[in-house]
């Protein structure tokens, strides 16, 4: 049985265990996965590899997921790529701020495989 690739997703996560869990869920579901351990690495990979969706954490060293959103939206190469915030921050103000920074969707940790996949599918046009 062959696996049909549904698209490429860039995961931006500084926690190795979270990065591996999300990567596993997405690969198992037919996505090609690009991994970045931080926002600066993600900016380079997003511009060079042009993913279909970017999933990012908020709290990361050097540059937050919110700053990453703003930078991605300012770059003509990445300005239209859907962004999903995946964070442990679960306040309404966090969701509001994510939308203001350019995120298309917001999910909180812990998440289920089904919730992650549903959210990603909801932002792909």
N, C-alpha and C positions, 0 to 999 in steps of 0.2 A: 504494500500500500504506500503510495507516495504522498508526501505532505505538500499541500498547496500553500505557498507563502502569501499571506494576507497583506503584507507591507512591512516597512522597516520602522522600528521604534527606538528612539534614543532614550535610555534611562539615565538620569542624573541623580546619583545617590551616594553619599559619603559613607554610609554604613555597608560594609561588605556583605553581611548577612541579608540585609534588605535588598541589596542589589542582586544577589544570587537568587533570592526567592522570587522577585518580580521577573527576573530574566527567565527563570525556569517556567513560571506560569505562561509567559508570553511565547517562548519558544515552543512549548508543548501545545500551544494553541495555533501555531502556524505562522508566527511573526518572526522576522529577522530582527535580531537585537544588537544594538550598538550600546556599549557601556561607557559611562564617564563617571569618575569618582569625585568630580567637582564641577562647578559652573564654568570656570575658565577652559577646562578641557572640553566641556560640552559646547561652548561657543565655537571652538575650532572644528569639532566633529560635525556639528550641525551645518556649518557653512560648507565643509568639504564633502560630506556624505549625504546631505539633503534627506533626512528622515521624513517619513509621512506624519509622525506624531512624536512629540517630546513629552516625557513624563519626568517631572522633577520634584525633589524634596524642597522644602523651604529653608530649614536651618542647616547651613553648611558653612565650613570655614572659608575665609577669603571673600566669597560673594554669595549672597542668599539667592534662593529660588526666585524671589520677587525681583531682585536686580537682574537675574538671568532673563526673566520674562521681558523686562524693559529693553535689555540689550538685543534680544532676539527680534523684538518688534521694530527696533530702529534699523536693523540690517535688511536691505532689500532682498537678500538671498533667503532669509528665514522669517520675514515678516508675516507670511501667511500660514506658516506651519502651526497646526493646532498644538496647544500646550495644556497638559493636565498636571495640576499640582497634586502631589500625594504627600500629605504631611500629618504629623501627630497633633498639630495645632487645630483645635476643633471649635473655635469661637466664630460667631457670625462675622465679626470684624475681620478675621483672617480670610474668610471666603470673599467678603466685600473687597478687601485690599487686593486679593489675587485677581479678581475681575478687573479692577482699576489698573493693574500692572500688565494686563493683556492675556491672562489665562482664560482658557475656554471651558475648563471644568476643574472641579476640586473634589478629591476624595480624602478620607482620613484613614490613618493607620490605627488599629489593624484593619485591613481590608480583606475581602474574600476574593478568590480567583474570579468568580462570576461578576462581582462588582467592578473589579479592575477592567475586565474585558468589556463589560457593558459600557463603562465610562469612556473607554478608548473608542469603541464603535460609535458612540454618540457624537464625537467631535470630528470624525472622518466624513468629509463631504463626498 
